[in-house]
């Protein structure tokens, strides 16, 4: 299967997500929906770092469960 | 034929260490969330005194440092040792700027007479960020050791476990900040 992303696009995506999080702080956004959205962004970022940067993609299921 | 799972990159022992470190930070984060839930107004009020801009810049710095570490690992796998060393030093520069910004932030707070005993919010702010700050220093020492060993010709495309091990630790430092930044600086 052709990969539509690589380490460079993942880095760029992580930066875009960080700017997104910063804007919520800058505009002092609050409320349960905002909190859930910020948490979702953090989970996506953490998953990308573990999967792509720490190279946990493809390791045994046990280790993926332990680390995630 | 069933595909065999890949082995963990780097030295296995570092993953036990990383897991233990992440558990400690997770306990800190859960405790912060529980205490915050009991005193939302105080936490929201003092959260406004934090600098979101420097927090965001620090996040970009750590993500970029992690990106350089990934490039260093990719380089050593292709036997591009000079590239590998260059990327590790680039990551170290990002880490150094992170520490400089964080030191400026701490100094700013201390000069205003704010410290860990000021209130519950600052207790968590200082404990979590200083604990993480110490991990950044340790991560930089490990990366520097890897860079020096690479300069001495200890790593190649056949032998790069040390680079992966140092890289895995650095990514853990980045990972913790990815959660710490929204939790302390943003969520209200």
gemmi code that builds the backbone of each chain (N, CA, C; Angstrom):
import gemmi

chains = {
    "A": [
        ("UNK", (0.838, -1.193, 0.000), (0.000, 0.000, 0.000), (0.881, 1.255, 0.000)),
        ("UNK", (0.506, 2.202, -0.797), (1.311, 3.414, -0.881), (1.122, 4.253, 0.382)),
        ("UNK", (2.240, 4.732, 0.944), (2.153, 5.561, 2.143), (2.007, 7.021, 1.732)),
        ("UNK", (1.009, 7.685, 2.291), (0.784, 9.082, 1.939), (1.427, 10.039, 2.942)),
        ("UNK", (2.210, 9.483, 3.865), (2.871, 10.334, 4.851), (4.275, 9.814, 5.085)),
        ("UNK", (5.115, 10.697, 5.608), (6.459, 10.288, 6.018), (6.827, 11.103, 7.246)),
        ("UNK", (8.049, 10.970, 7.701), (8.451, 11.629, 8.953), (8.346, 13.160, 8.840)),
        ("UNK", (8.548, 13.695, 7.629), (8.489, 15.155, 7.437), (7.039, 15.654, 7.547)),
        ("UNK", (6.112, 14.942, 6.917), (4.708, 15.373, 6.979), (4.152, 15.177, 8.392)),
        ("UNK", (4.628, 14.152, 9.087), (4.168, 13.936, 10.474), (4.647, 15.085, 11.359)),
        ("UNK", (5.893, 15.498, 11.176), (6.427, 16.639, 11.950), (5.572, 17.888, 11.689)),
        ("UNK", (5.283, 18.131, 10.420), (4.474, 19.302, 10.047), (3.081, 19.220, 10.678)),
        ("UNK", (2.485, 18.039, 10.631), (1.147, 17.835, 11.205), (1.179, 18.094, 12.719)),
        ("UNK", (2.244, 17.622, 13.390), (2.374, 17.833, 14.839), (2.480, 19.328, 15.160)),
        ("UNK", (3.189, 20.070, 14.305), (3.329, 21.521, 14.520), (1.970, 22.197, 14.337)),
        ("UNK", (1.224, 21.794, 13.297), (-0.105, 22.374, 13.046), (-1.018, 22.103, 14.247)),
        ("UNK", (-0.979, 20.883, 14.772), (-1.807, 20.536, 15.932), (-1.407, 21.360, 17.164)),
        ("UNK", (-0.096, 21.615, 17.299), (0.384, 22.419, 18.439), (-0.144, 23.853, 18.334)),
        ("UNK", (-0.115, 24.418, 17.129), (-0.630, 25.786, 16.922), (-2.127, 25.822, 17.265)),
        ("UNK", (-2.823, 24.761, 16.876), (-4.241, 24.621, 17.187), (-4.474, 24.678, 18.709)),
        ("UNK", (-3.690, 23.891, 19.436), (-3.805, 23.862, 20.908), (-3.501, 25.244, 21.487)),
        ("UNK", (-2.438, 25.877, 20.957), (-2.048, 27.203, 21.448), (-3.194, 28.216, 21.267)),
        ("UNK", (-3.872, 28.146, 20.115), (-4.950, 29.104, 19.841), (-6.089, 28.971, 20.850)),
        ("UNK", (-6.370, 27.739, 21.285), (-7.396, 27.558, 22.319), (-6.987, 28.285, 23.598)),
        ("UNK", (-5.693, 28.205, 23.929), (-5.193, 28.888, 25.119), (-5.197, 30.391, 24.930)),
        ("UNK", (-4.799, 30.842, 23.743), (-4.709, 32.268, 23.451), (-6.078, 32.947, 23.581)),
        ("UNK", (-7.107, 32.273, 23.090), (-8.458, 32.849, 23.155), (-9.207, 32.440, 24.429)),
        ("UNK", (-8.462, 31.811, 25.357), (-9.006, 31.386, 26.650), (-10.317, 30.623, 26.502)),
        ("UNK", (-10.360, 29.735, 25.509), (-11.574, 28.954, 25.270), (-11.784, 27.960, 26.411)),
        ("UNK", (-13.043, 27.811, 26.830), (-13.342, 26.850, 27.888), (-14.633, 26.105, 27.554)),
        ("UNK", (-14.984, 25.146, 28.387), (-16.180, 24.337, 28.133), (-15.792, 22.905, 27.851)),
        ("UNK", (-16.750, 22.026, 28.094), (-16.470, 20.587, 27.983), (-16.069, 20.182, 26.556)),
        ("UNK", (-16.724, 20.791, 25.540), (-16.392, 20.427, 24.154), (-14.948, 20.809, 23.829)),
        ("UNK", (-14.547, 22.014, 24.293), (-13.175, 22.490, 24.042), (-12.176, 21.563, 24.734)),
        ("UNK", (-12.471, 21.205, 25.999), (-11.569, 20.319, 26.751), (-11.415, 18.980, 26.014)),
        ("UNK", (-12.559, 18.423, 25.576), (-12.508, 17.134, 24.877), (-11.697, 17.238, 23.584)),
        ("UNK", (-11.857, 18.365, 22.886), (-11.132, 18.564, 21.633), (-9.620, 18.675, 21.887)),
        ("UNK", (-9.251, 19.433, 22.937), (-7.827, 19.588, 23.270), (-7.232, 18.234, 23.676)),
        ("UNK", (-7.994, 17.461, 24.454), (-7.533, 16.124, 24.865), (-7.368, 15.226, 23.637)),
        ("UNK", (-8.323, 15.314, 22.710), (-8.245, 14.515, 21.475), (-6.977, 14.867, 20.681)),
        ("UNK", (-6.697, 16.177, 20.581), (-5.482, 16.611, 19.871), (-4.238, 16.031, 20.557)),
        ("UNK", (-4.215, 16.091, 21.903), (-3.052, 15.572, 22.654), (-2.899, 14.065, 22.420)),
        ("UNK", (-4.031, 13.348, 22.385), (-3.972, 11.883, 22.166), (-3.434, 11.590, 20.755)),
        ("UNK", (-3.908, 12.355, 19.752), (-3.426, 12.146, 18.374), (-1.913, 12.392, 18.312)),
        ("UNK", (-1.463, 13.498, 18.944), (-0.038, 13.833, 18.914), (0.796, 12.740, 19.604)),
        ("UNK", (0.329, 12.313, 20.788), (1.070, 11.291, 21.539), (1.122, 9.976, 20.746)),
        ("UNK", (-0.001, 9.613, 20.101), (-0.041, 8.373, 19.318), (0.932, 8.449, 18.139)),
        ("UNK", (0.948, 9.606, 17.468), (1.860, 9.763, 16.323), (3.319, 9.643, 16.765)),
        ("UNK", (3.640, 10.262, 17.920), (5.027, 10.198, 18.412), (5.414, 8.758, 18.750)),
        ("UNK", (4.496, 8.049, 19.431), (4.829, 6.664, 19.813), (4.909, 5.754, 18.577)),
        ("UNK", (3.944, 5.927, 17.677), (3.850, 5.044, 16.506), (4.954, 5.299, 15.482)),
        ("UNK", (5.149, 6.573, 15.163), (6.062, 6.907, 14.062), (7.474, 7.290, 14.531)),
        ("UNK", (7.575, 8.108, 15.604), (8.900, 8.551, 16.057), (9.584, 7.469, 16.910)),
        ("UNK", (8.815, 6.875, 17.858), (9.417, 5.847, 18.716), (9.431, 4.486, 18.012)),
        ("UNK", (8.845, 4.438, 16.832), (8.810, 3.229, 15.992), (8.123, 2.050, 16.673)),
        ("UNK", (6.983, 2.331, 17.350), (6.239, 1.235, 17.972), (5.258, 0.602, 16.992)),
        ("UNK", (5.150, 1.174, 15.787), (4.291, 0.591, 14.756), (4.851, -0.777, 14.362)),
        ("UNK", (3.995, -1.801, 14.478), (4.416, -3.135, 14.043), (5.086, -3.975, 15.119)),
        ("UNK", (5.303, -3.394, 16.332), (5.886, -4.235, 17.394), (4.770, -5.102, 17.987)),
        ("UNK", (5.111, -6.000, 18.885), (4.116, -6.958, 19.375), (2.957, -6.241, 20.060)),
        ("UNK", (1.786, -6.868, 19.993), (0.560, -6.281, 20.542), (0.724, -5.974, 22.027)),
        ("UNK", (1.413, -6.864, 22.747), (1.604, -6.668, 24.188), (2.296, -5.333, 24.471)),
        ("UNK", (3.374, -5.049, 23.720), (4.109, -3.811, 23.958), (3.309, -2.587, 23.564)),
        ("UNK", (2.505, -2.737, 22.498), (1.661, -1.596, 22.099), (0.628, -1.302, 23.180)),
        ("UNK", (0.035, -2.377, 23.755), (-0.961, -2.179, 24.825), (-0.295, -1.531, 26.040)),
        ("UNK", (0.876, -2.042, 26.416), (1.597, -1.514, 27.589), (1.904, -0.022, 27.404)),
        ("UNK", (2.425, 0.339, 26.235), (2.870, 1.721, 26.033), (1.709, 2.689, 25.788)),
        ("UNK", (0.673, 2.229, 25.086), (-0.449, 3.143, 24.813), (-1.324, 3.272, 26.047)),
    ],
    "B": [
        ("UNK", (1.484, -16.197, 4.832), (2.292, -16.386, 6.030), (2.084, -15.216, 7.002)),
        ("UNK", (1.962, -15.551, 8.281), (1.720, -14.507, 9.275), (2.968, -13.636, 9.462)),
        ("UNK", (2.751, -12.307, 9.452), (3.882, -11.386, 9.601), (4.338, -11.351, 11.056)),
        ("UNK", (5.632, -11.519, 11.264), (6.181, -11.491, 12.620), (6.224, -10.049, 13.140)),
        ("UNK", (5.867, -9.819, 14.437), (5.967, -8.451, 14.965), (7.422, -7.986, 15.014)),
        ("UNK", (7.624, -6.686, 14.810), (8.988, -6.132, 14.864), (9.458, -6.105, 16.310)),
        ("UNK", (10.792, -6.102, 16.494), (11.343, -5.980, 17.839), (11.339, -4.517, 18.245)),
        ("UNK", (11.315, -4.265, 19.550), (11.381, -2.881, 20.023), (12.713, -2.280, 19.591)),
        ("UNK", (12.707, -1.038, 19.084), (13.994, -0.442, 18.687), (14.879, -0.145, 19.896)),
        ("UNK", (16.176, -0.267, 19.722), (17.113, 0.058, 20.810), (17.226, -1.048, 21.835)),
        ("UNK", (17.836, -0.677, 22.963), (18.061, -1.617, 24.055), (16.738, -1.879, 24.780)),
        ("UNK", (16.438, -3.140, 25.055), (15.174, -3.489, 25.712), (15.034, -2.800, 27.068)),
        ("UNK", (16.150, -2.682, 27.808), (16.107, -2.104, 29.165), (15.551, -0.679, 29.163)),
        ("UNK", (15.838, 0.079, 28.103), (15.372, 1.474, 28.077), (13.839, 1.532, 28.065)),
        ("UNK", (13.194, 0.498, 27.492), (11.728, 0.487, 27.412), (11.107, 0.248, 28.786)),
        ("UNK", (11.782, -0.525, 29.616), (11.306, -0.717, 30.993), (11.406, 0.633, 31.721)),
        ("UNK", (12.541, 1.312, 31.513), (12.802, 2.607, 32.125), (11.758, 3.631, 31.649)),
        ("UNK", (11.509, 3.654, 30.328), (10.539, 4.589, 29.751), (9.148, 4.324, 30.324)),
        ("UNK", (8.784, 3.054, 30.414), (7.472, 2.686, 30.944), (7.332, 3.175, 32.388)),
        ("UNK", (8.375, 2.973, 33.201), (8.344, 3.413, 34.598), (8.223, 4.936, 34.684)),
        ("UNK", (8.976, 5.643, 33.848), (8.944, 7.117, 33.837), (7.547, 7.617, 33.453)),
        ("UNK", (6.959, 6.991, 32.426), (5.634, 7.415, 31.975), (4.586, 7.168, 33.058)),
        ("UNK", (4.754, 6.073, 33.809), (3.821, 5.780, 34.907), (3.884, 6.877, 35.971)),
        ("UNK", (5.106, 7.304, 36.318), (5.275, 8.348, 37.333), (4.596, 9.638, 36.867)),
        ("UNK", (4.840, 10.024, 35.610), (4.219, 11.238, 35.088), (2.690, 11.090, 35.033)),
        ("UNK", (2.219, 9.882, 34.666), (0.765, 9.659, 34.591), (0.126, 9.866, 35.967)),
        ("UNK", (0.806, 9.389, 37.018), (0.274, 9.573, 38.383), (0.213, 11.064, 38.721)),
        ("UNK", (1.264, 11.798, 38.352), (1.309, 13.257, 38.554), (0.128, 13.922, 37.825)),
        ("UNK", (-0.093, 13.533, 36.567), (-1.151, 14.155, 35.752), (-2.539, 13.867, 36.335)),
        ("UNK", (-2.732, 12.623, 36.788), (-4.040, 12.258, 37.370), (-4.257, 13.047, 38.667)),
        ("UNK", (-3.208, 13.139, 39.500), (-3.321, 13.883, 40.750), (-3.645, 15.351, 40.465)),
        ("UNK", (-2.961, 15.938, 39.482), (-3.226, 17.331, 39.088), (-4.699, 17.495, 38.709)),
        ("UNK", (-5.207, 16.567, 37.871), (-6.587, 16.672, 37.389), (-7.585, 16.556, 38.539)),
        ("UNK", (-7.308, 15.663, 39.491), (-8.222, 15.479, 40.630), (-8.227, 16.731, 41.512)),
        ("UNK", (-7.040, 17.259, 41.830), (-6.957, 18.449, 42.688), (-7.573, 19.650, 41.975)),
        ("UNK", (-7.324, 19.768, 40.663), (-7.892, 20.876, 39.885), (-9.420, 20.835, 39.907)),
        ("UNK", (-9.974, 19.619, 39.765), (-11.441, 19.461, 39.743), (-12.074, 19.951, 41.047)),
        ("UNK", (-11.290, 19.928, 42.140), (-11.822, 20.377, 43.433), (-11.665, 21.879, 43.626)),
        ("UNK", (-10.888, 22.520, 42.744), (-10.638, 23.951, 42.900), (-10.441, 24.611, 41.531)),
        ("UNK", (-11.448, 24.465, 40.673), (-11.332, 24.903, 39.286), (-11.052, 26.410, 39.172)),
        ("UNK", (-11.747, 27.198, 39.995), (-11.604, 28.667, 39.890), (-10.173, 29.123, 40.140)),
        ("UNK", (-9.565, 28.585, 41.215), (-8.181, 28.975, 41.541), (-7.228, 28.571, 40.409)),
        ("UNK", (-7.396, 27.347, 39.909), (-6.513, 26.865, 38.839), (-6.687, 27.705, 37.575)),
        ("UNK", (-7.942, 28.044, 37.228), (-8.190, 28.866, 36.031), (-7.615, 30.271, 36.184)),
        ("UNK", (-7.747, 30.821, 37.393), (-7.239, 32.180, 37.644), (-5.720, 32.247, 37.489)),
        ("UNK", (-5.026, 31.302, 38.101), (-3.556, 31.365, 38.053), (-2.970, 30.808, 36.762)),
        ("UNK", (-3.763, 30.006, 36.057), (-3.298, 29.521, 34.747), (-3.094, 30.705, 33.800)),
        ("UNK", (-3.909, 31.759, 33.988), (-3.803, 32.943, 33.120), (-2.473, 33.673, 33.291)),
        ("UNK", (-1.772, 33.422, 34.420), (-0.488, 34.089, 34.646), (0.652, 33.398, 33.874)),
        ("UNK", (0.354, 32.224, 33.299), (1.394, 31.516, 32.528), (1.476, 32.085, 31.116)),
        ("UNK", (2.659, 31.946, 30.528), (2.876, 32.469, 29.186), (2.608, 31.366, 28.150)),
        ("UNK", (1.456, 31.500, 27.446), (1.090, 30.484, 26.451), (2.078, 30.443, 25.284)),
        ("UNK", (2.598, 31.641, 24.946), (3.500, 31.728, 23.778), (4.767, 30.905, 24.008)),
        ("UNK", (5.396, 31.103, 25.178), (6.634, 30.348, 25.431), (6.328, 28.848, 25.564)),
        ("UNK", (5.153, 28.529, 26.118), (4.747, 27.115, 26.220), (4.632, 26.484, 24.842)),
        ("UNK", (4.000, 27.219, 23.914), (3.822, 26.695, 22.546), (5.171, 26.596, 21.824)),
        ("UNK", (6.023, 27.640, 21.999), (7.349, 27.609, 21.354), (8.139, 26.395, 21.871)),
        ("UNK", (8.054, 26.156, 23.181), (8.759, 25.002, 23.759), (8.242, 23.683, 23.200)),
        ("UNK", (6.924, 23.609, 22.944), (6.362, 22.383, 22.347), (6.937, 22.173, 20.953)),
        ("UNK", (6.964, 23.262, 20.168), (7.521, 23.181, 18.799), (8.989, 22.743, 18.869)),
        ("UNK", (9.734, 23.285, 19.836), (11.161, 22.940, 19.970), (11.349, 21.452, 20.266)),
        ("UNK", (10.545, 20.921, 21.199), (10.714, 19.507, 21.551), (10.280, 18.583, 20.418)),
        ("UNK", (9.176, 18.951, 19.719), (8.741, 18.131, 18.580), (9.820, 18.152, 17.494)),
        ("UNK", (10.397, 19.336, 17.260), (11.439, 19.461, 16.231), (12.689, 18.677, 16.636)),
        ("UNK", (13.027, 18.708, 17.933), (14.180, 17.932, 18.415), (13.936, 16.441, 18.177)),
        ("UNK", (12.710, 15.997, 18.455), (12.361, 14.587, 18.222), (12.477, 14.231, 16.743)),
        ("UNK", (12.029, 15.162, 15.901), (12.099, 14.979, 14.442), (13.565, 14.807, 14.007)),
        ("UNK", (14.459, 15.657, 14.561), (15.892, 15.538, 14.239), (16.456, 14.196, 14.707)),
        ("UNK", (15.985, 13.730, 15.870), (16.464, 12.441, 16.389), (16.028, 11.303, 15.452)),
        ("UNK", (14.784, 11.389, 14.942), (14.312, 10.384, 13.983), (15.208, 10.405, 12.738)),
        ("UNK", (15.532, 11.614, 12.257), (16.397, 11.735, 11.075), (17.794, 11.177, 11.358)),
        ("UNK", (18.262, 11.360, 12.613), (19.579, 10.814, 12.999), (19.550, 9.288, 12.917)),
        ("UNK", (18.463, 8.682, 13.411), (18.349, 7.211, 13.373), (18.278, 6.732, 11.918)),
        ("UNK", (17.474, 7.430, 11.097), (17.385, 7.063, 9.671), (18.764, 7.164, 9.000)),
        ("UNK", (19.533, 8.223, 9.354), (20.851, 8.428, 8.750), (21.821, 7.306, 9.104)),
        ("UNK", (21.844, 6.941, 10.389), (22.819, 5.910, 10.803), (22.469, 4.564, 10.157)),
        ("UNK", (21.170, 4.322, 9.930), (20.762, 3.068, 9.274), (21.281, 3.026, 7.830)),
        ("UNK", (21.497, 4.237, 7.245), (22.035, 4.299, 5.869), (23.555, 4.508, 5.883)),
        ("UNK", (24.132, 4.402, 7.066), (25.574, 4.588, 7.263), (26.045, 6.022, 6.984)),
        ("UNK", (25.123, 6.978, 7.071), (25.489, 8.399, 6.891), (25.835, 8.973, 8.271)),
        ("UNK", (27.042, 8.665, 8.724), (27.417, 8.985, 10.106), (27.472, 10.501, 10.354)),
        ("UNK", (28.010, 11.247, 9.394), (28.108, 12.708, 9.577), (26.721, 13.331, 9.691)),
        ("UNK", (25.788, 12.853, 8.877), (24.419, 13.360, 8.944), (23.815, 13.049, 10.310)),
        ("UNK", (24.059, 11.810, 10.749), (23.531, 11.362, 12.049), (24.029, 12.299, 13.159)),
        ("UNK", (25.325, 12.567, 13.181), (25.906, 13.439, 14.219), (25.290, 14.842, 14.117)),
        ("UNK", (25.184, 15.348, 12.891), (24.619, 16.690, 12.677), (23.198, 16.791, 13.209)),
        ("UNK", (22.378, 15.767, 12.945), (20.982, 15.793, 13.414), (20.914, 15.722, 14.941)),
        ("UNK", (21.816, 14.942, 15.543), (21.800, 14.860, 17.018), (22.163, 16.224, 17.613)),
        ("UNK", (23.156, 16.894, 17.034), (23.518, 18.219, 17.553), (22.379, 19.227, 17.323)),
        ("UNK", (21.671, 19.091, 16.203), (20.515, 19.973, 15.951), (19.453, 19.756, 17.037)),
        ("UNK", (19.230, 18.481, 17.397), (18.273, 18.170, 18.470), (18.750, 18.765, 19.791)),
        ("UNK", (20.072, 18.694, 20.031), (20.630, 19.248, 21.271), (20.440, 20.766, 21.339)),
        ("UNK", (20.568, 21.435, 20.192), (20.356, 22.894, 20.168), (18.899, 23.200, 20.543)),
        ("UNK", (17.962, 22.444, 19.955), (16.535, 22.638, 20.292), (16.313, 22.432, 21.795)),
        ("UNK", (16.918, 21.366, 22.339), (16.800, 21.092, 23.775), (17.390, 22.225, 24.601)),
        ("UNK", (18.528, 22.757, 24.158), (19.182, 23.860, 24.865), (18.319, 25.111, 24.886)),
        ("UNK", (17.690, 25.417, 23.742), (16.809, 26.605, 23.680), (15.596, 26.380, 24.588)),
        ("UNK", (15.066, 25.139, 24.604), (13.944, 24.810, 25.500), (14.335, 25.134, 26.942)),
        ("UNK", (15.516, 24.651, 27.353), (15.964, 24.873, 28.739), (16.137, 26.357, 29.029)),
        ("UNK", (16.669, 27.108, 28.044), (16.879, 28.556, 28.235), (15.526, 29.252, 28.443)),
        ("UNK", (14.541, 28.913, 27.621), (13.217, 29.535, 27.748), (12.572, 29.172, 29.084)),
        ("UNK", (12.690, 27.908, 29.455), (12.085, 27.448, 30.723), (12.789, 28.123, 31.902)),
        ("UNK", (14.110, 28.267, 31.831), (14.848, 28.932, 32.904), (14.376, 30.378, 33.028)),
        ("UNK", (14.172, 31.045, 31.879), (13.670, 32.427, 31.878), (12.301, 32.487, 32.561)),
        ("UNK", (11.426, 31.512, 32.217), (10.080, 31.462, 32.823), (10.165, 31.287, 34.341)),
        ("UNK", (10.993, 30.334, 34.779), (11.137, 30.079, 36.222), (11.668, 31.325, 36.918)),
        ("UNK", (12.682, 31.937, 36.301), (13.303, 33.117, 36.890), (12.291, 34.258, 37.030)),
        ("UNK", (11.452, 34.401, 36.009), (10.412, 35.443, 36.005), (9.462, 35.241, 37.194)),
        ("UNK", (9.056, 33.997, 37.395), (8.117, 33.682, 38.492), (8.794, 33.882, 39.851)),
        ("UNK", (10.029, 33.373, 39.982), (10.724, 33.480, 41.268), (10.971, 34.948, 41.622)),
        ("UNK", (11.292, 35.779, 40.603), (11.568, 37.199, 40.887), (10.306, 37.939, 41.335)),
        ("UNK", (9.121, 37.385, 41.023), (7.861, 37.986, 41.486), (7.452, 37.413, 42.850)),
        ("UNK", (8.330, 36.575, 43.405), (8.052, 35.987, 44.717), (7.138, 34.775, 44.644)),
        ("UNK", (6.918, 34.265, 43.421), (6.042, 33.092, 43.256), (6.905, 31.831, 43.345)),
        ("UNK", (6.453, 30.889, 44.163), (7.175, 29.616, 44.259), (6.195, 28.468, 44.504)),
        ("UNK", (6.716, 27.297, 44.832), (5.864, 26.107, 44.988), (4.828, 26.244, 46.091)),
        ("UNK", (5.144, 27.038, 47.111), (4.215, 27.140, 48.238), (3.210, 28.280, 48.067)),
        ("UNK", (3.222, 28.959, 46.911), (2.284, 30.075, 46.701), (0.835, 29.579, 46.751)),
        ("UNK", (0.522, 28.560, 45.992), (-0.810, 27.922, 46.052), (-0.744, 26.548, 45.367)),
        ("UNK", (-1.892, 25.852, 45.342), (-1.917, 24.495, 44.781), (-1.535, 24.477, 43.297)),
        ("UNK", (-2.018, 25.502, 42.563), (-1.711, 25.528, 41.130), (-0.201, 25.624, 40.913)),
        ("UNK", (0.432, 26.553, 41.609), (1.879, 26.722, 41.418), (2.675, 25.536, 41.958)),
        ("UNK", (2.109, 24.865, 42.983), (2.787, 23.665, 43.480), (2.914, 22.648, 42.332)),
        ("UNK", (1.781, 22.432, 41.622), (1.801, 21.463, 40.511), (2.601, 21.999, 39.322)),
        ("UNK", (2.441, 23.294, 39.053), (3.171, 23.878, 37.920), (4.682, 23.665, 38.096)),
        ("UNK", (5.188, 24.048, 39.277), (6.645, 23.923, 39.496), (7.072, 22.463, 39.598)),
        ("UNK", (6.304, 21.633, 40.344), (6.754, 20.233, 40.476), (6.800, 19.540, 39.126)),
        ("UNK", (5.733, 19.697, 38.334), (5.692, 18.991, 37.046), (6.724, 19.523, 36.062)),
        ("UNK", (6.799, 20.858, 35.946), (7.705, 21.411, 34.930), (9.185, 21.250, 35.337)),
        ("UNK", (9.476, 21.372, 36.645), (10.881, 21.183, 37.067), (11.284, 19.704, 36.905)),
        ("UNK", (10.354, 18.795, 37.240), (10.625, 17.358, 37.071), (10.885, 17.064, 35.585)),
        ("UNK", (10.074, 17.659, 34.723), (10.266, 17.454, 33.286), (11.576, 18.094, 32.809)),
        ("UNK", (11.882, 19.284, 33.349), (13.114, 20.029, 33.025), (14.343, 19.141, 33.298)),
        ("UNK", (14.305, 18.436, 34.445), (15.421, 17.541, 34.798), (15.535, 16.386, 33.788)),
        ("UNK", (14.369, 15.943, 33.297), (14.382, 14.873, 32.279), (14.950, 15.369, 30.950)),
        ("UNK", (14.680, 16.636, 30.627), (15.259, 17.200, 29.397), (16.781, 17.219, 29.526)),
        ("UNK", (17.277, 17.632, 30.706), (18.738, 17.666, 30.926), (19.316, 16.251, 30.761)),
        ("UNK", (18.655, 15.245, 31.385), (19.142, 13.860, 31.269), (19.105, 13.394, 29.804)),
        ("UNK", (18.019, 13.732, 29.111), (17.892, 13.368, 27.691), (19.017, 13.971, 26.869)),
        ("UNK", (19.376, 15.233, 27.185), (20.458, 15.909, 26.450), (21.812, 15.267, 26.745)),
        ("UNK", (22.012, 14.871, 28.013), (23.282, 14.194, 28.365), (23.397, 12.884, 27.570)),
        ("UNK", (22.272, 12.141, 27.496), (22.278, 10.863, 26.755), (22.562, 11.115, 25.266)),
        ("UNK", (21.876, 12.131, 24.684), (22.097, 12.433, 23.260), (23.534, 12.875, 22.993)),
        ("UNK", (24.082, 13.670, 23.933), (25.468, 14.123, 23.774), (26.422, 12.926, 23.795)),
        ("UNK", (26.163, 11.990, 24.707), (27.001, 10.773, 24.786), (26.915, 9.988, 23.480)),
        ("UNK", (25.681, 9.903, 22.914), (25.496, 9.184, 21.641), (26.270, 9.894, 20.530)),
        ("UNK", (26.192, 11.243, 20.499), (26.886, 12.017, 19.457), (28.402, 11.809, 19.551)),
        ("UNK", (28.925, 11.830, 20.784), (30.381, 11.648, 20.978), (30.807, 10.246, 20.524)),
        ("UNK", (29.986, 9.247, 20.896), (30.310, 7.865, 20.476), (30.255, 7.734, 18.953)),
        ("UNK", (29.280, 8.426, 18.347), (29.166, 8.383, 16.877), (30.391, 9.030, 16.237)),
        ("UNK", (30.864, 10.151, 16.843), (32.061, 10.836, 16.320), (33.290, 9.945, 16.413)),
        ("UNK", (33.307, 9.082, 17.437), (34.452, 8.169, 17.621), (34.340, 6.935, 16.728)),
        ("UNK", (33.279, 6.888, 15.937), (33.112, 5.781, 14.994), (32.539, 4.512, 15.595)),
        ("UNK", (31.840, 4.671, 16.732), (31.280, 3.479, 17.387), (29.979, 2.984, 16.774)),
        ("UNK", (29.368, 3.800, 15.907), (28.098, 3.386, 15.298), (28.229, 3.287, 13.780)),
        ("UNK", (27.413, 2.380, 13.219), (27.398, 2.205, 11.765), (26.026, 1.649, 11.374)),
        ("UNK", (25.854, 1.361, 10.077), (24.567, 0.801, 9.642), (24.356, -0.620, 10.187)),
        ("UNK", (25.427, -1.223, 10.690), (25.329, -2.572, 11.276), (25.130, -2.514, 12.792)),
        ("UNK", (25.533, -1.401, 13.378), (25.499, -1.274, 14.839), (24.974, 0.114, 15.216)),
        ("UNK", (23.669, 0.193, 15.451), (23.085, 1.506, 15.773), (22.111, 1.441, 16.962)),
        ("UNK", (22.214, 0.377, 17.755), (21.323, 0.210, 18.912), (21.410, 1.408, 19.867)),
        ("UNK", (22.622, 1.903, 20.080), (22.816, 3.030, 20.994), (22.075, 4.274, 20.537)),
        ("UNK", (22.083, 4.522, 19.228), (21.397, 5.712, 18.684), (19.885, 5.551, 18.891)),
        ("UNK", (19.379, 4.358, 18.628), (17.938, 4.106, 18.817), (17.550, 4.224, 20.293)),
        ("UNK", (18.416, 3.738, 21.168), (18.136, 3.768, 22.608), (18.064, 5.214, 23.108)),
        ("UNK", (19.065, 6.003, 22.761), (19.078, 7.421, 23.147), (17.874, 8.138, 22.559)),
        ("UNK", (17.557, 7.809, 21.306), (16.411, 8.427, 20.630), (15.102, 8.105, 21.334)),
        ("UNK", (14.935, 6.847, 21.736), (13.693, 6.431, 22.407), (13.497, 7.221, 23.697)),
        ("UNK", (14.586, 7.422, 24.456), (14.476, 8.198, 25.702), (14.067, 9.637, 25.399)),
        ("UNK", (14.679, 10.213, 24.364), (14.364, 11.606, 24.021), (12.891, 11.743, 23.606)),
        ("UNK", (12.382, 10.770, 22.845), (10.976, 10.830, 22.429), (10.052, 10.776, 23.647)),
        ("UNK", (10.464, 10.035, 24.688), (9.666, 9.962, 25.910), (9.571, 11.358, 26.552)),
        ("UNK", (10.698, 12.084, 26.552), (10.724, 13.440, 27.124), (9.750, 14.345, 26.343)),
        ("UNK", (9.759, 14.198, 25.037), (8.856, 14.955, 24.156), (7.398, 14.571, 24.441)),
        ("UNK", (7.156, 13.284, 24.551), (5.813, 12.739, 24.781), (5.189, 13.314, 26.065)),
        ("UNK", (5.982, 13.379, 27.118), (5.483, 13.903, 28.397), (5.071, 15.371, 28.237)),
        ("UNK", (5.883, 16.160, 27.524), (5.567, 17.579, 27.339), (4.297, 17.760, 26.492)),
        ("UNK", (4.080, 16.855, 25.550), (2.897, 16.905, 24.681), (1.611, 16.852, 25.520)),
        ("UNK", (1.652, 16.115, 26.636), (0.495, 16.031, 27.540), (0.534, 17.178, 28.545)),
        ("UNK", (1.746, 17.471, 29.044), (1.913, 18.500, 30.084), (1.469, 19.891, 29.601)),
        ("UNK", (1.814, 20.251, 28.378), (1.515, 21.590, 27.861), (0.007, 21.898, 27.854)),
        ("UNK", (-0.842, 21.061, 27.201), (-2.278, 21.386, 27.261), (-2.854, 21.278, 28.674)),
        ("UNK", (-2.367, 20.296, 29.438), (-2.927, 20.077, 30.780), (-2.701, 21.274, 31.699)),
        ("UNK", (-1.483, 21.803, 31.730), (-1.159, 22.882, 32.663), (-1.452, 24.260, 32.061)),
        ("UNK", (-1.122, 24.445, 30.783), (-1.183, 25.786, 30.187), (-2.526, 26.100, 29.526)),
        ("UNK", (-3.218, 25.095, 28.998), (-4.353, 25.393, 28.106), (-5.730, 25.024, 28.681)),
        ("UNK", (-5.877, 23.781, 29.122), (-7.225, 23.320, 29.530), (-7.738, 24.128, 30.712)),
        ("UNK", (-8.987, 24.666, 30.528), (-9.583, 25.465, 31.607), (-11.087, 25.206, 31.704)),
    ],
}
model = gemmi.Model(1)
for chain_id, residues in chains.items():
    chain = gemmi.Chain(chain_id)
    for i, (resn, *xyz) in enumerate(residues, 1):
        res = gemmi.Residue()
        res.name, res.seqid = resn, gemmi.SeqId(i, " ")
        for name, pos in zip(("N", "CA", "C"), xyz):
            atom = gemmi.Atom()
            atom.name, atom.element = name, gemmi.Element(name[0])
            atom.pos, atom.b_iso = gemmi.Position(*pos), 0.0
            res.add_atom(atom)
        chain.add_residue(res)
    model.add_chain(chain)
structure = gemmi.Structure()
structure.add_model(model)
structure.setup_entities()
